[in-house]
Amino acid sequence: MQTIPDPDPQTSAAAIDAIGVVGGGQLAWMLAQAARDLGVALHVQTPGADDPATREAASVVLAPVDDVAATRELASRCRAISFENEWIPLEALQALEGPGLQFLPGLEALQPLVSKEGQRRLLADLHLPSPRWFPLADVLQPATPSAADGGQASMPASLPLPLRSPATPRLPEGFDFPMMAKASRGGYDGRGTVPVADLAALEALLARVAPDDWILEELVRFDQELALVACRDQHGTVACYPLVQTHQHRRVCDWVLFPAPVDHRVEVFARNVAASLLTALDYVGVLSIEFFYGPSGLQVNELAPRTHNSGHLTIEACRTSQFSQQVRIVAGLPMGATDAVVPGALMVNLLAPEGGDADQLERRRALEALPGAHLHWYGKQGGGAGRKLGHLTLLLEGRNATERERDQQRRLAEVRAIWPLPDQPT
């Protein structure tokens, strides 16, 4: 893995001055801000005229993100297109790819990443650690150990197997409750994940979902959740941002702490995992990896082929933000340095409160007045409790793990006194 020097601001010979992004939410909004600062025109395709990115984009194609004709129109305005998220019609987009247009990350690299099942199979093929799993449909099949179980081979098909009725689901050998069910596609911010405590819960799940669209994973015992944002440019150079700790509230990211309070060897291993994935996929762009860390060591939880909530604090905490990096890579500019420029940082998501909030503006002003605070307000319209409305990054002054933990707890309490979690009293 190479160390990236602080980039020269001048463009390279291969650089382009306009790029496209399919999607118009807060990630595209922050990409558009970064593009503006780099002098790159960013055009977006998004269904809502009031979506956050429309305020910063050079132009907008108003259409659903899976409208391929609209993506063709977007392609007429630029020569390189990236994506806000991975829920895109890969096969249909292949018809647009050609000498005059490239998708970054490439469609082939995205193929194994757009579903949880594809991610798990990829990790097994690369012998990278992740929770044991199997397709949900396997609970309705003869009792054969799944090939998806950590890459272990299944029993020979010639062996006699006891058949059972679909009405009596059963976990494959070696698995036990509790389990975690995940939708293979489209799950985010707690959506598409369902704890499965026992057989009754499994039967209830099967009654309301299509088994072929879900996977079941062992419930991992962990001490911390960690995340790493990594990137790879069109020349194959790999770089990683500092490892961070994440904390979830109702399976939605609540806060992110940099640096992660773990041994340096854990970060080295995480960076090796990232380099293996990026290189094996010939992936170009920013990719984010969520980890479990506990008694079983470091395990990959999920892969996000895009900029990520865990990397928002890079805007203030690192020499080059994850958003600037993605714009640089797609536009063919040199990658920027990923090292930190502050001792520590805390990012807190601002989630929509229960039943609305009449004094929201006053709360935002109070957050902005906190020392070392940087407020990013997305300007979203509508949405229910728990929706991400913005985030606040607070710079920490502690010079060691103990000081930073004390600093982090104090700063988080300050934020929560102003902006409680959705189920906390106001």
C-alpha positions in Angstrom: 0.0 0.0 0.0 1.4 3.4 -1.0 1.5 6.6 1.1 -0.2 9.4 -0.8 1.5 12.8 -0.6 -0.4 16.0 -0.3 -1.6 16.5 -3.9 -0.7 19.3 -6.2 -3.9 21.2 -7.0 -3.2 21.3 -10.7 -5.1 18.8 -12.8 -3.5 15.9 -14.5 -3.6 15.2 -18.2 -6.3 12.6 -17.8 -8.5 14.8 -15.6 -12.0 15.8 -16.7 -14.0 18.8 -15.6 -17.5 17.3 -15.3 -18.7 14.1 -13.6 -22.1 12.6 -12.8 -23.6 11.0 -9.8 -26.7 8.8 -9.8 -28.6 9.8 -6.6 -29.3 13.1 -4.9 -29.3 12.6 -1.1 -26.9 13.8 1.5 -23.9 11.8 0.2 -24.4 13.4 -3.3 -24.8 16.8 -1.6 -21.5 16.5 0.1 -19.9 15.2 -3.1 -21.2 18.2 -4.9 -19.7 20.5 -2.3 -16.4 18.8 -2.6 -16.6 19.0 -6.5 -17.3 22.7 -6.3 -14.2 23.3 -4.2 -12.1 21.3 -6.8 -13.5 23.2 -9.7 -15.3 20.1 -11.0 -18.9 20.4 -12.3 -21.1 17.7 -10.7 -24.4 16.7 -12.4 -26.9 14.5 -10.5 -29.8 12.2 -11.4 -32.4 12.2 -8.6 -36.2 11.9 -8.4 -36.9 14.8 -6.2 -36.5 18.5 -7.1 -35.9 19.2 -3.4 -33.4 16.5 -2.8 -30.3 17.8 -1.0 -27.8 17.5 -3.9 -30.0 19.6 -6.2 -28.9 22.8 -4.2 -25.2 22.2 -5.2 -25.3 20.4 -8.5 -24.2 21.9 -11.8 -27.4 20.4 -13.3 -30.1 18.0 -12.4 -31.8 15.1 -14.3 -35.1 14.7 -12.5 -35.8 10.9 -12.7 -35.7 7.8 -10.5 -32.2 6.4 -10.0 -33.1 3.2 -11.9 -34.2 5.1 -15.0 -31.6 4.1 -17.5 -32.8 6.6 -20.1 -32.2 9.3 -17.6 -28.7 8.0 -16.9 -28.1 8.2 -20.6 -29.1 11.9 -20.4 -26.8 12.3 -17.5 -24.0 10.7 -19.5 -24.5 13.3 -22.2 -23.2 15.9 -19.7 -20.1 14.2 -18.5 -17.6 11.4 -19.3 -17.6 9.6 -15.9 -20.4 8.6 -13.6 -20.4 7.4 -10.0 -23.2 6.3 -7.6 -24.6 7.6 -4.3 -25.5 4.0 -3.4 -25.4 0.5 -4.8 -29.1 0.0 -5.6 -28.7 0.4 -9.3 -29.7 -1.6 -12.4 -26.3 -3.0 -13.2 -27.2 -5.1 -16.3 -29.2 -2.3 -17.9 -26.4 0.2 -17.4 -23.9 -2.0 -19.2 -25.4 -0.8 -22.5 -24.2 2.7 -21.7 -20.6 1.8 -21.0 -18.2 2.6 -23.7 -15.2 4.7 -24.9 -17.0 7.9 -24.2 -18.3 7.0 -20.7 -17.0 5.1 -17.7 -18.7 4.1 -14.5 -16.5 4.4 -11.4 -16.6 2.1 -9.5 -16.9 -0.2 -12.6 -20.1 -2.2 -13.0 -18.1 -5.5 -12.9 -16.5 -4.5 -9.6 -19.9 -3.6 -8.2 -21.6 -6.9 -9.2 -20.6 -8.9 -6.1 -21.2 -5.9 -3.8 -24.8 -5.0 -4.5 -26.3 -7.9 -2.4 -25.4 -9.2 1.1 -25.2 -12.7 -0.4 -22.8 -11.6 -3.1 -20.6 -9.9 -0.4 -20.5 -13.0 1.8 -19.5 -15.2 -1.2 -16.8 -12.7 -2.2 -15.4 -12.7 1.4 -15.4 -16.5 1.5 -13.6 -16.6 -1.9 -10.9 -14.3 -0.6 -10.7 -16.1 2.7 -11.5 -12.9 4.6 -13.1 -13.2 8.1 -16.8 -12.7 8.3 -19.8 -14.1 10.2 -21.0 -17.6 9.2 -24.1 -17.4 7.1 -26.4 -19.3 4.7 -29.3 -18.3 2.4 -32.6 -18.1 4.2 -34.1 -20.5 1.7 -31.8 -23.3 3.1 -34.1 -23.6 6.1 -36.6 -25.2 3.8 -34.2 -27.6 2.2 -32.8 -31.0 3.2 -30.4 -30.7 6.1 -27.2 -30.2 4.2 -24.4 -28.0 5.5 -24.3 -24.9 3.3 -21.4 -24.1 1.0 -21.9 -20.5 2.1 -20.9 -21.5 5.7 -17.6 -19.8 5.9 -16.6 -21.3 2.6 -16.9 -24.9 3.8 -17.9 -27.5 1.3 -21.4 -29.1 1.5 -22.1 -32.8 1.7 -22.0 -34.9 -1.5 -25.3 -34.8 -3.2 -25.3 -38.6 -3.4 -25.7 -39.1 0.4 -29.3 -39.9 1.5 -30.8 -36.9 3.2 -33.9 -36.7 5.4 -36.6 -34.7 3.6 -38.8 -32.4 5.6 -41.9 -30.3 4.8 -41.5 -26.5 4.1 -43.8 -26.1 7.1 -41.1 -27.2 9.5 -38.0 -25.0 8.9 -34.8 -26.0 10.4 -31.4 -24.4 10.7 -28.5 -26.2 8.9 -26.2 -28.3 11.1 -23.8 -26.2 13.2 -26.1 -23.2 13.5 -28.3 -22.3 16.5 -30.5 -19.5 17.6 -30.4 -16.6 18.0 -29.6 -15.6 14.4 -29.7 -12.4 12.4 -31.7 -12.2 9.2 -30.7 -9.6 6.6 -32.4 -8.6 3.3 -29.9 -9.4 0.5 -30.6 -6.0 -1.2 -31.7 -2.6 -0.2 -31.2 -2.7 3.6 -29.7 0.4 5.3 -30.0 2.3 8.6 -31.6 -0.7 10.4 -34.0 -1.5 7.6 -33.8 -5.0 6.3 -32.3 -6.6 9.5 -34.4 -8.7 11.8 -33.2 -10.6 14.9 -34.4 -14.2 14.9 -34.5 -15.4 18.5 -36.1 -18.8 18.0 -38.0 -21.2 15.7 -41.3 -19.2 16.2 -39.5 -16.0 15.0 -38.1 -17.8 12.0 -41.5 -19.1 11.0 -42.9 -15.6 11.4 -40.2 -14.2 9.2 -40.8 -16.9 6.5 -44.5 -16.0 6.5 -43.8 -12.4 5.4 -40.6 -12.4 3.2 -39.4 -14.2 0.1 -36.7 -16.6 1.4 -34.6 -16.2 -1.8 -34.1 -12.5 -1.0 -32.7 -12.9 2.5 -29.8 -14.5 4.3 -29.3 -15.7 7.9 -26.1 -15.0 9.9 -24.9 -16.2 13.2 -25.3 -13.5 15.9 -21.8 -12.2 16.5 -20.7 -11.4 20.0 -18.5 -8.3 19.7 -17.0 -5.6 21.9 -16.8 -2.9 19.4 -18.1 -2.0 15.9 -15.4 -0.5 13.7 -15.3 1.0 10.2 -12.6 1.8 7.6 -13.0 4.0 4.5 -10.5 2.9 1.8 -9.9 4.1 -1.7 -8.2 3.0 -4.9 -7.5 5.2 -8.0 -7.4 4.4 -11.7 -3.7 3.5 -11.5 -4.2 0.9 -8.7 -2.9 3.0 -5.8 -4.6 2.1 -2.5 -5.0 4.4 0.5 -6.9 4.1 3.7 -8.4 6.6 6.2 -7.9 6.1 9.9 -9.9 3.3 11.5 -12.9 4.6 13.5 -15.3 3.2 16.1 -19.0 3.4 15.4 -22.0 3.1 17.8 -25.5 2.2 16.7 -28.9 3.2 18.2 -31.7 0.9 17.1 -29.3 -0.3 14.3 -28.9 3.2 13.0 -25.5 4.9 13.4 -25.5 7.2 16.4 -21.9 8.4 16.6 -18.5 7.8 15.2 -15.2 8.2 17.1 -11.8 8.8 15.6 -9.3 7.3 16.3 -10.7 3.9 17.2 -9.6 2.9 20.7 -7.9 -0.3 19.5 -4.4 -1.7 19.2 -2.5 -0.6 16.1 -2.3 -4.2 14.9 -6.1 -4.2 14.5 -5.9 -1.2 12.2 -3.1 -2.9 10.2 -5.2 -6.0 9.7 -8.2 -3.9 8.7 -6.1 -2.1 6.1 -4.9 -5.4 4.7 -8.5 -6.6 4.4 -9.3 -3.4 2.5 -6.3 -3.7 0.2 -7.2 -7.3 -0.6 -10.8 -6.4 -1.5 -10.0 -3.3 -3.6 -7.2 -5.1 -5.6 -9.2 -8.4 -6.1 -12.2 -6.4 -7.5 -10.1 -4.0 -9.5 -12.2 -1.4 -7.7 -11.8 2.3 -8.4 -13.3 4.7 -6.0 -14.1 4.9 -2.3 -15.2 1.8 -0.5 -16.3 1.5 3.2 -16.0 -1.6 5.4 -17.9 -2.2 8.6 -16.3 -4.6 11.1 -17.2 -6.5 14.3 -14.3 -6.7 16.8 -14.5 -9.0 19.8 -13.7 -12.5 21.0 -13.5 -13.9 17.4 -11.2 -11.1 16.3 -11.9 -8.7 13.5 -14.8 -9.8 11.1 -16.2 -8.0 8.1 -19.9 -7.1 8.7 -20.8 -5.2 5.6 -19.2 -3.6 2.5 -20.5 -0.3 1.1 -19.2 0.6 -2.3 -19.4 4.4 -1.8 -18.8 7.2 0.6 -20.2 6.3 4.1 -21.6 7.7 7.3 -18.6 6.5 9.2 -16.4 8.8 7.0 -18.2 12.1 7.4 -15.7 13.3 10.0 -13.0 13.2 7.4 -14.3 16.6 6.2 -12.8 18.2 9.3 -10.4 15.5 10.6 -8.4 14.5 7.6 -6.2 16.3 5.0 -8.6 15.1 2.2 -12.2 14.3 2.9 -13.8 11.0 1.6 -16.0 13.2 -0.6 -13.1 15.1 -2.1 -11.3 11.8 -2.7 -14.2 10.3 -4.6 -14.5 13.3 -6.8 -10.8 13.3 -7.4 -10.8 9.6 -8.4 -13.8 9.9 -10.7 -12.5 13.1 -12.3 -9.0 11.6 -12.8 -7.3 13.9 -10.4 -4.5 12.7 -8.1 -5.6 11.2 -4.9 -5.3 13.4 -1.8 -3.5 12.5 1.5 -5.7 10.6 3.9 -3.8 11.3 7.2 -5.5 13.1 10.1 -4.9 16.7 10.8 -6.4 16.7 14.4 -5.8 14.5 17.4 -9.4 13.2 17.4 -12.9 13.8 16.3 -16.5 12.8 17.2 -19.3 12.7 14.6 -22.8 12.6 15.9 -25.8 11.9 13.7 -28.8 14.2 14.2 -31.8 12.0 13.9 -35.4 13.3 13.4 -37.2 13.4 16.8 -40.5 11.8 17.6 -43.5 13.9 16.5 -41.5 16.7 15.0 -39.7 19.6 16.7 -41.1 23.1 16.7 -37.8 24.6 18.0 -35.5 22.8 15.6 -33.8 26.0 14.4 -32.9 27.0 17.9 -31.5 23.6 18.6 -29.3 23.8 15.5 -28.0 27.2 16.5 -27.1 25.8 19.9 -25.2 23.0 18.3 -23.3 25.4 16.1 -22.3 27.4 19.1 -20.5 24.4 20.8 -16.7 24.8 20.9 -15.0 23.0 17.9 -18.4 22.1 16.4 -19.1 21.8 12.6 -22.7 21.4 11.7 -23.8 19.8 8.4 -27.5 20.2 7.8 -28.9 18.2 4.9 -32.1 20.2 4.2 -34.2 17.1 3.8 -38.0 17.5 3.3 -40.3 15.3 5.4 -39.5 11.9 6.8 -40.3 10.1 10.1 -38.6 9.8 13.4 -35.0 8.5 13.3 -34.3 9.9 9.8 -30.9 11.4 9.4 -31.4 15.2 9.2 -27.7 16.2 9.5 -24.5 15.5 11.4 -22.3 17.4 13.8 -18.5 16.9 14.0 -16.7 17.9 17.1 -12.9 18.2 17.3 -11.4 16.5 20.3 -8.3 17.6 22.2 -7.3 14.5 24.1 -3.8 13.3 23.2 -4.2 9.7 24.4 -7.0 7.1 24.5 -8.0 7.9 28.1 -8.2 11.6 27.5 -10.1 11.2 24.3 -12.7 8.8 25.9 -13.3 11.4 28.6 -13.5 14.1 26.0 -15.9 12.1 23.8 -18.3 11.3 26.7 -18.4 15.0 27.7 -19.0 16.3 24.2 -21.6 13.6 23.4 -23.5 14.6 26.6 -23.4 18.2 25.4 -25.0 17.3 22.1 -27.6 15.0 23.7 -28.6 17.8 26.0 -29.5 19.9 23.0 -30.5 17.2 20.5 -31.8 14.0 22.2 -32.1 10.7 20.5 -35.6 10.0 19.1 -36.7 8.0 22.1 -35.2 10.3 24.7 -37.2 12.9 26.5 -36.8 16.4 25.1 
